[in-house]
Every structure is written in structure tokens, then in C-alpha cells.
Amino acid sequence: MARIDRSLIDVLDYLRDLGWQDLYLPSLQAAVDQPVPAATNEPEPVASNVASAPDPRTKGLEVLRAEAAGCQRCRLAEHRRQVVMGSGDPSADLMFIGEAPGAEEDRQGVPFVGPAGALLTKIIAAIGLSRDQVYIANVVGCRPPNNRDPQPDEVAACADFLTRQIDRIRPRVIVILGRVAAHALLDTEAPLASLRGRWYALQGVPARVTYHPAALLYQPSYKRPTWEDMKQVRDRLHAGDHA
């Protein structure tokens, strides 16, 4: 009998919360059919001593992270514990951009690790990906006091770091999470609801706007439209696979 792992159960729980009935069968079937490794007495393969060539995108992000660590470009540097740069796969096809680190992100130095991050991980799994297959960043790298919205001058001070992350990763699709990120990246003050449902170009990359996962925690009614947005993202990614 096939074994279903915990990550698939989380996805099904998330979709059940939406009242959703149809599932993305290729990713579901892949998870169900994943074989359970058989016990074996054969020795583990010995790792090769030949080092693989370093990925220039990884090196570029490391240099960028080191530069950002000492950033003093705006007032947010005064109270942060650390700069929270983006994290994930440097060759990711899909990139998420939120607004700013919160308290837990400021402690750990990783974006989206609190309750909203746990929900984002489920959303990613619902389109057949894992968190380590995507790249996640914010429009600012330092936590604003009391989790207030980042101010325009703070966004501007951090814009170069985000621009260079996008340039290094060159994802095939970007998902913009929430009103603050959408206003900053699309240079608009339009309501979030009116920004959803269409494609934009962000540094030449197709981008889609959806609700921030934190909003879904307080407004469960946003879960279904977020899933509609993510299905469009999923289909765009897979259309590229077969282009």
C-alpha cells in the first residue's frame, strides 16, 4: 500500500479549508506513488572527491548577502537584529516577494518562518512544489518597528538589493504577496483586489499579485481567491515546461 507523507496531508488540509474538490492530479499522484525505500545491506556509495563547479548564481547571492549584512541605508538598520535576505533555490523557476520581515524572521534571519510562513509552505505544496524549490524574498530586508508597513524611503533604500536578487535568480514567474509589496513593486496605490487577476512584467519576468499569507490567517475567505491565483501561476509554470 502506498504511503502518503505528512506534506501531502497538509496540502489536503489546506484545500479542504477552501472547500475545494478538484486536485492537481500529477503532483498528487507523484506523492502517492513515491516508493518506500527497501531495506538493503549494501554499503552507502562513497562521495566523489571531484568538486562540482560553483553555481555563479549562488556565489552572486552570497556576495549580495554579505554586502546587505552591514547595510545602513535607512532607519530600519537602527533596531534590527539582522538583515533578512531572500532564501531558497538560487535557480528557482518561482519567486515569492512579500513586504518585510517580522519578529520571528528578524530572530532567525530567514523570510516567512512564522505562522504566515507555515501557510505559505502549504500554498507552495498545493501547486506541486516544495519550499526548497522556490526562492522567497521581501521588498525590505529589515523588520520595521512594531511590524508597521515599510515607508517609501525605506523601500527605495532596499530596492537595489531586491533588484539584484531577481537579476541573479531570473525566475520564470514571480508571485507578489500582499498590498504593500504590490504597491512598491508595481508603483501603484490601487486596491489589491483590483490588482489581482492579471499578469504584470517585473524586470521582464511575468508576475502575479495575490493576498499575503498573513491576511489569510485573519480572513479565511481570502484562501479561495489565493488558490485561484496560484492555479494560474502553476499553469504558467507548466506551460513553460511544454513550450
LINNORCOR-V174202 format. One record per residue. N is the residue number from 1. RES is the residue in one small letter. PSI is psi in radians with two decimals (NA if undefined). OMEGA is omega in degrees with one decimal (999 if undefined). D_LAST is the distance of its C-alpha to the last C-alpha in Angstrom with 2 decimals. Layout:
n=N res=RES psi=PSI omega=OMEGA d_last=D_LAST
n=N res=RES psi=PSI omega=OMEGA d_last=D_LAST
This chain:
n=1 res=m psi=2.38 omega=-178.2 d_last=35.87
n=2 res=a psi=2.54 omega=177.3 d_last=32.64
n=3 res=r psi=2.29 omega=177.1 d_last=33.25
n=4 res=i psi=2.16 omega=-174.9 d_last=31.51
n=5 res=d psi=3.02 omega=-174.8 d_last=31.60
n=6 res=r psi=-0.63 omega=-177.7 d_last=32.78
n=7 res=s psi=-0.65 omega=178.8 d_last=29.43
n=8 res=l psi=-0.66 omega=177.7 d_last=28.29
n=9 res=i psi=-0.72 omega=177.7 d_last=31.64
n=10 res=d psi=-0.73 omega=178.8 d_last=31.13
n=11 res=v psi=-0.81 omega=-179.5 d_last=27.82
n=12 res=l psi=-0.66 omega=176.1 d_last=29.57
n=13 res=d psi=-0.75 omega=-179.5 d_last=32.48
n=14 res=y psi=-0.80 omega=-179.7 d_last=30.32
n=15 res=l psi=-0.59 omega=177.0 d_last=28.66
n=16 res=r psi=-0.67 omega=177.9 d_last=32.12
n=17 res=d psi=-0.51 omega=179.1 d_last=33.45
n=18 res=l psi=-0.20 omega=-172.1 d_last=31.06
n=19 res=g psi=0.44 omega=-173.7 d_last=32.33
n=20 res=w psi=2.48 omega=-177.7 d_last=28.82
n=21 res=q psi=-0.58 omega=-178.3 d_last=28.61
n=22 res=d psi=2.46 omega=-175.7 d_last=24.98
n=23 res=l psi=2.71 omega=176.6 d_last=23.21
n=24 res=y psi=1.64 omega=-166.6 d_last=19.70
n=25 res=l psi=-0.67 omega=-179.3 d_last=20.43
n=26 res=p psi=-0.81 omega=-178.9 d_last=17.98
n=27 res=s psi=-0.62 omega=177.8 d_last=19.37
n=28 res=l psi=-0.82 omega=-178.1 d_last=22.81
n=29 res=q psi=-0.64 omega=178.6 d_last=22.98
n=30 res=a psi=-0.68 omega=-179.9 d_last=21.94
n=31 res=a psi=-0.69 omega=-179.5 d_last=24.78
n=32 res=v psi=-0.68 omega=-175.3 d_last=27.24
n=33 res=d psi=-0.03 omega=-177.8 d_last=26.55
n=34 res=q psi=2.13 omega=-175.2 d_last=26.85
n=35 res=p psi=2.58 omega=173.5 d_last=29.71
n=36 res=v psi=2.15 omega=-177.4 d_last=32.98
n=37 res=p psi=2.35 omega=178.8 d_last=33.95
n=38 res=a psi=2.59 omega=177.0 d_last=36.97
n=39 res=a psi=2.47 omega=-178.7 d_last=40.14
n=40 res=t psi=2.58 omega=177.1 d_last=40.82
n=41 res=n psi=0.06 omega=-179.7 d_last=43.67
n=42 res=e psi=2.53 omega=-179.1 d_last=41.69
n=43 res=p psi=2.67 omega=176.7 d_last=41.79
n=44 res=e psi=2.48 omega=177.2 d_last=38.91
n=45 res=p psi=2.51 omega=-179.8 d_last=37.00
n=46 res=v psi=2.31 omega=-179.1 d_last=38.35
n=47 res=a psi=2.49 omega=178.8 d_last=36.09
n=48 res=s psi=2.53 omega=177.6 d_last=35.52
n=49 res=n psi=-0.09 omega=-178.8 d_last=37.58
n=50 res=v psi=2.02 omega=-177.9 d_last=34.98
n=51 res=a psi=2.38 omega=176.9 d_last=33.40
n=52 res=s psi=2.72 omega=-179.1 d_last=29.69
n=53 res=a psi=2.36 omega=-179.3 d_last=28.86
n=54 res=p psi=2.46 omega=177.8 d_last=28.74
n=55 res=d psi=2.14 omega=-178.7 d_last=25.50
n=56 res=p psi=-0.47 omega=177.9 d_last=26.15
n=57 res=r psi=-0.70 omega=177.6 d_last=24.48
n=58 res=t psi=-0.81 omega=179.6 d_last=26.94
n=59 res=k psi=-0.75 omega=179.6 d_last=29.80
n=60 res=g psi=-0.69 omega=178.4 d_last=28.94
n=61 res=l psi=-0.62 omega=176.8 d_last=28.93
n=62 res=e psi=-0.74 omega=177.5 d_last=32.21
n=63 res=v psi=-0.76 omega=179.7 d_last=33.79
n=64 res=l psi=-0.72 omega=179.5 d_last=32.70
n=65 res=r psi=-0.71 omega=178.7 d_last=34.08
n=66 res=a psi=-0.67 omega=178.3 d_last=37.35
n=67 res=e psi=-0.75 omega=-177.3 d_last=37.67
n=68 res=a psi=-0.48 omega=-175.5 d_last=37.11
n=69 res=a psi=-0.55 omega=-179.3 d_last=39.65
n=70 res=g psi=0.27 omega=-174.3 d_last=42.52
n=71 res=c psi=2.34 omega=175.4 d_last=41.29
n=72 res=q psi=0.56 omega=-172.2 d_last=44.15
n=73 res=r psi=-0.36 omega=-178.4 d_last=42.45
n=74 res=c psi=3.06 omega=-175.0 d_last=43.43
n=75 res=r psi=-0.33 omega=-179.0 d_last=45.88
n=76 res=l psi=-0.37 omega=179.6 d_last=43.57
n=77 res=a psi=-0.34 omega=-173.5 d_last=44.45
n=78 res=e psi=-0.53 omega=-171.8 d_last=48.02
n=79 res=h psi=-0.04 omega=-178.7 d_last=47.49
n=80 res=r psi=2.74 omega=168.1 d_last=44.35
n=81 res=r psi=-0.69 omega=-179.9 d_last=44.63
n=82 res=q psi=2.78 omega=174.6 d_last=41.55
n=83 res=v psi=2.31 omega=-179.7 d_last=38.42
n=84 res=v psi=1.70 omega=176.7 d_last=35.44
n=85 res=m psi=2.98 omega=177.5 d_last=32.37
n=86 res=g psi=2.80 omega=179.4 d_last=28.85
n=87 res=s psi=2.74 omega=178.1 d_last=28.09
n=88 res=g psi=-2.74 omega=-176.3 d_last=25.35
n=89 res=d psi=2.07 omega=-179.9 d_last=22.63
n=90 res=p psi=-0.22 omega=176.2 d_last=22.57
n=91 res=s psi=0.48 omega=-175.7 d_last=18.98
n=92 res=a psi=2.49 omega=171.9 d_last=17.88
n=93 res=d psi=-0.42 omega=-174.8 d_last=14.53
n=94 res=l psi=2.29 omega=179.6 d_last=16.74
n=95 res=m psi=2.38 omega=175.0 d_last=20.04
n=96 res=f psi=2.43 omega=177.4 d_last=22.90
n=97 res=i psi=2.05 omega=176.0 d_last=25.68
n=98 res=g psi=-2.77 omega=-173.7 d_last=29.03
n=99 res=e psi=-0.95 omega=-173.5 d_last=32.33
n=100 res=a psi=2.75 omega=175.5 d_last=34.84
n=101 res=p psi=2.63 omega=170.4 d_last=36.25
n=102 res=g psi=-2.91 omega=-175.8 d_last=38.86
n=103 res=a psi=-0.79 omega=-177.5 d_last=41.93
n=104 res=e psi=-0.67 omega=177.4 d_last=40.30
n=105 res=e psi=-0.68 omega=178.1 d_last=37.54
n=106 res=d psi=-0.60 omega=178.4 d_last=40.33
n=107 res=r psi=-0.76 omega=-173.1 d_last=42.16
n=108 res=q psi=-0.36 omega=-178.7 d_last=39.33
n=109 res=g psi=0.36 omega=-178.5 d_last=37.37
n=110 res=v psi=2.37 omega=-179.8 d_last=34.03
n=111 res=p psi=2.56 omega=173.3 d_last=32.15
n=112 res=f psi=1.07 omega=177.0 d_last=32.02
n=113 res=v psi=-0.05 omega=177.0 d_last=34.43
n=114 res=g psi=-2.80 omega=179.3 d_last=36.75
n=115 res=p psi=-0.70 omega=177.5 d_last=36.49
n=116 res=a psi=-0.61 omega=177.6 d_last=33.63
n=117 res=g psi=-0.66 omega=177.7 d_last=31.81
n=118 res=a psi=-0.67 omega=177.9 d_last=32.42
n=119 res=l psi=-0.68 omega=177.4 d_last=30.91
n=120 res=l psi=-0.67 omega=178.0 d_last=27.83
n=121 res=t psi=-0.69 omega=177.2 d_last=27.43
n=122 res=k psi=-0.68 omega=178.9 d_last=27.52
n=123 res=i psi=-0.75 omega=178.4 d_last=24.96
n=124 res=i psi=-0.77 omega=179.9 d_last=22.55
n=125 res=a psi=-0.56 omega=-177.7 d_last=23.38
n=126 res=a psi=-0.35 omega=176.2 d_last=22.83
n=127 res=i psi=0.31 omega=171.3 d_last=19.04
n=128 res=g psi=0.32 omega=178.8 d_last=19.01
n=129 res=l psi=2.88 omega=172.8 d_last=19.61
n=130 res=s psi=2.84 omega=-176.5 d_last=22.87
n=131 res=r psi=-0.59 omega=-178.6 d_last=24.59
n=132 res=d psi=0.00 omega=175.9 d_last=24.45
n=133 res=q psi=-0.08 omega=-178.9 d_last=20.63
n=134 res=v psi=3.06 omega=176.1 d_last=20.64
n=135 res=y psi=2.36 omega=-174.4 d_last=22.74
n=136 res=i psi=2.27 omega=-178.7 d_last=25.46
n=137 res=a psi=3.14 omega=176.6 d_last=27.65
n=138 res=n psi=2.85 omega=178.9 d_last=30.06
n=139 res=v psi=-0.44 omega=171.2 d_last=31.06
n=140 res=v psi=2.63 omega=-174.6 d_last=34.41
n=141 res=g psi=-0.09 omega=-178.8 d_last=35.33
n=142 res=c psi=2.58 omega=-178.0 d_last=38.89
n=143 res=r psi=2.17 omega=173.3 d_last=40.29
n=144 res=p psi=2.56 omega=179.7 d_last=42.04
n=145 res=p psi=2.35 omega=178.5 d_last=45.59
n=146 res=n psi=0.44 omega=177.5 d_last=45.87
n=147 res=n psi=0.47 omega=175.9 d_last=42.10
n=148 res=r psi=2.90 omega=175.7 d_last=42.47
n=149 res=d psi=2.46 omega=174.1 d_last=39.59
n=150 res=p psi=2.47 omega=-179.7 d_last=38.98
n=151 res=q psi=2.75 omega=-177.2 d_last=40.65
n=152 res=p psi=-0.69 omega=-179.7 d_last=38.96
n=153 res=d psi=-0.51 omega=177.1 d_last=40.67
n=154 res=e psi=-0.70 omega=176.0 d_last=39.54
n=155 res=v psi=-0.76 omega=-179.7 d_last=35.90
n=156 res=a psi=-0.68 omega=-179.1 d_last=36.33
n=157 res=a psi=-0.51 omega=-176.1 d_last=38.00
n=158 res=c psi=-0.11 omega=-171.6 d_last=35.10
n=159 res=a psi=-0.65 omega=-177.7 d_last=32.26
n=160 res=d psi=-0.66 omega=179.3 d_last=32.03
n=161 res=f psi=-0.74 omega=179.4 d_last=31.49
n=162 res=l psi=-0.74 omega=179.0 d_last=28.55
n=163 res=t psi=-0.74 omega=-178.4 d_last=27.04
n=164 res=r psi=-0.52 omega=174.1 d_last=27.30
n=165 res=q psi=-0.78 omega=178.2 d_last=25.79
n=166 res=i psi=-0.73 omega=-179.8 d_last=22.62
n=167 res=d psi=-0.64 omega=-177.7 d_last=22.67
n=168 res=r psi=-0.66 omega=-176.6 d_last=23.13
n=169 res=i psi=-0.70 omega=-176.5 d_last=20.51
n=170 res=r psi=1.05 omega=178.4 d_last=17.75
n=171 res=p psi=2.85 omega=176.4 d_last=16.01
n=172 res=r psi=-0.44 omega=179.4 d_last=12.65
n=173 res=v psi=2.49 omega=174.6 d_last=14.71
n=174 res=i psi=2.39 omega=172.4 d_last=18.50
n=175 res=v psi=2.14 omega=178.9 d_last=20.78
n=176 res=i psi=2.13 omega=-172.4 d_last=24.15
n=177 res=l psi=1.85 omega=170.5 d_last=26.91
n=178 res=g psi=2.92 omega=-175.0 d_last=29.91
n=179 res=r psi=-0.82 omega=-175.0 d_last=31.98
n=180 res=v psi=-0.83 omega=179.4 d_last=33.28
n=181 res=a psi=-0.71 omega=-179.2 d_last=29.96
n=182 res=a psi=-0.77 omega=179.3 d_last=28.48
n=183 res=h psi=-0.70 omega=-178.4 d_last=31.57
n=184 res=a psi=-0.75 omega=-172.8 d_last=31.56
n=185 res=l psi=-0.48 omega=-177.3 d_last=27.94
n=186 res=l psi=0.02 omega=177.8 d_last=27.56
n=187 res=d psi=1.01 omega=-178.0 d_last=31.16
n=188 res=t psi=2.80 omega=172.1 d_last=32.21
n=189 res=e psi=0.31 omega=-179.9 d_last=34.85
n=190 res=a psi=2.62 omega=177.1 d_last=33.30
n=191 res=p psi=2.58 omega=-178.0 d_last=33.65
n=192 res=l psi=-0.69 omega=-177.7 d_last=30.88
n=193 res=a psi=-0.60 omega=-179.4 d_last=30.58
n=194 res=s psi=-0.28 omega=179.4 d_last=29.78
n=195 res=l psi=-0.32 omega=178.8 d_last=27.12
n=196 res=r psi=2.86 omega=170.3 d_last=25.10
n=197 res=g psi=0.20 omega=177.7 d_last=22.59
n=198 res=r psi=2.90 omega=178.7 d_last=20.69
n=199 res=w psi=2.50 omega=176.4 d_last=18.33
n=200 res=y psi=2.94 omega=174.3 d_last=19.95
n=201 res=a psi=2.11 omega=178.6 d_last=19.21
n=202 res=l psi=1.86 omega=-173.4 d_last=21.09
n=203 res=q psi=0.66 omega=178.5 d_last=21.34
n=204 res=g psi=0.06 omega=-178.9 d_last=18.07
n=205 res=v psi=2.32 omega=175.9 d_last=16.32
n=206 res=p psi=2.29 omega=-176.6 d_last=15.40
n=207 res=a psi=2.52 omega=-179.7 d_last=18.42
n=208 res=r psi=2.44 omega=179.1 d_last=19.83
n=209 res=v psi=2.40 omega=172.2 d_last=23.58
n=210 res=t psi=3.14 omega=-178.3 d_last=25.25
n=211 res=y psi=2.60 omega=174.6 d_last=28.70
n=212 res=h psi=2.44 omega=179.8 d_last=30.11
n=213 res=p psi=-0.55 omega=178.6 d_last=30.77
n=214 res=a psi=-0.61 omega=178.7 d_last=34.46
n=215 res=a psi=-0.59 omega=179.9 d_last=34.61
n=216 res=l psi=-0.48 omega=179.2 d_last=33.45
n=217 res=l psi=-0.52 omega=-178.2 d_last=36.43
n=218 res=y psi=-0.38 omega=179.6 d_last=38.82
n=219 res=q psi=1.44 omega=-178.6 d_last=37.07
n=220 res=p psi=-0.39 omega=179.5 d_last=35.57
n=221 res=s psi=-0.29 omega=177.8 d_last=34.62
n=222 res=y psi=-0.22 omega=-175.6 d_last=31.79
n=223 res=k psi=-0.74 omega=-177.4 d_last=30.07
n=224 res=r psi=-0.83 omega=176.4 d_last=28.60
n=225 res=p psi=-0.55 omega=175.9 d_last=27.09
n=226 res=t psi=-0.70 omega=177.4 d_last=25.73
n=227 res=w psi=-0.65 omega=176.3 d_last=24.02
n=228 res=e psi=-0.74 omega=177.8 d_last=22.59
n=229 res=d psi=-0.75 omega=-176.1 d_last=21.21
n=230 res=m psi=-0.49 omega=174.2 d_last=19.78
n=231 res=k psi=-0.65 omega=176.1 d_last=18.01
n=232 res=q psi=-0.70 omega=177.5 d_last=16.14
n=233 res=v psi=-0.82 omega=178.7 d_last=15.37
n=234 res=r psi=-0.81 omega=-177.5 d_last=14.34
n=235 res=d psi=-0.61 omega=177.8 d_last=11.98
n=236 res=r psi=-0.72 omega=177.7 d_last=10.41
n=237 res=l psi=-0.77 omega=-177.3 d_last=10.09
n=238 res=h psi=-0.47 omega=174.4 d_last=8.67
n=239 res=a psi=-0.66 omega=176.9 d_last=6.10
n=240 res=g psi=-0.59 omega=178.9 d_last=4.98
n=241 res=d psi=-0.52 omega=-175.1 d_last=5.78
n=242 res=h psi=0.17 omega=-179.2 d_last=3.79
n=243 res=a psi=NA omega=999 d_last=0.00
